[in-house]
Amino acid sequence: MSDRVPDCTVFLDGSAVRAVAGEPVAVGLWAAGVRVLSRSVKYHRPRAAFCLAGHCGACLMRIDGQPNVKACQTALREGQRIEHQNSWPAGEHDLLGAADAVFPRGMDHHTMFTSPRAANALLRKMVHRLGGLGRLPERGGELAALPSGRRRKVDVAVIGAGPAGLAAALTCAQDGKRSVVVYDEQDRPGGSLLSHPRFGIAAADALAAEARAVGVELRCHAAAIAWYPEDDGGLLAIDDGGVLTKLTARRYIYATGSYDVNALFENNDRPGIWAARAVGLLATRYRVKLAGRTAILGDGAYAHALAEALASAGSNVEHLASERVLRARGRLWVSGLDLEGGRRVRCDRVAVAAVPAPASELARQHGAAVELRAKGGGFACLVDGRGATRVDQVYACGDVCGFVGVEAARAHGHSVGRAVAESLA
Ligand code: FES
């Protein structure tokens, strides 16, 4: 039984919704029974959260007058104004979708230029509205560039506060001889520990507390944006809670984890089809009651752990470890799956546990070599036995070097942290 107690009121398209303050908008709305968050640009397909990690872009909504805000990365607060995007009058009943009947292949605005000028302007406005190209923000201030920021120098900078990053930072700082700071874009440390049914918040907090106890500085809501090699011998730009930090370190450790990927089948974008780790977050971190039936796709360790945890919490689970899915059923949200061989499975949500892809862009930008992994569909950082990349002073650990899962990522973090400490000794 869920112990979530709604304690604030937000307004979705003007209607009051009770929610838990501080939770992500996407989670609060889902828990309140809202299934469609927006419509897709051009084709008006229903959209809802998939990853709950800020990586897929499926949860964009208009929040407090700002368009294209990630609802999974925005905390709920009293009085917030939330709107569906690209739909009218509501996300689930979208009359703008009628445009698809007239333009079945999507609207091509180039064919709609006309004259005179006034008619052209009117038509352009109509195409923008129907095609979902958005409404401008009510205010412009939030879109301004970050303030020019501050310089910072540390011994070791770790990017990513998941199991690998926390373990690396902890091991590196243990002898108290160097300054170690960890940056993470999420609202709390833990990364994939938070969504894992066998670990969860308690394990994440324990590892973070251990790291803090040896002097590691943990900074959340702090996203590493880019590496600038030409600036003063190179610096890492961090959006640290809206303030730009220009960071230089004697060693950099990339522990940026991995991205959830979807499986390939028809209608795999239906609301209710989630990344398995997002379902893990709903159940483990946010304690959302998962009523009805969950279909879990995938045969990896995480799929099995999730199936076991949901079943033991009393949920109805259909684990499709090796079956091939042909299409999802349901017009606005998923109601079932058609499998190869003609079998049909009824379900209220789907958890896709495909092999996650390494989040290697930043390390790659810093010069690290990567290689394409056939399994997992992503580019993994190439490192040696000490976690060193081909670039001096740059290391990587955990899933960014190829998906390994929570325990192996943590072990890799410890060993890379040790190697980095030795290199600075
Ligand atoms: S970016 Fe919000 S659910 Fe993926």
Residues whose N, C-alpha, C, O or C-beta is under 5 A from the ligand:
A	BS01	FES	A49 F50 C51 L52 A53 G54 H55 C56 G57 A58 C59 K70 C72
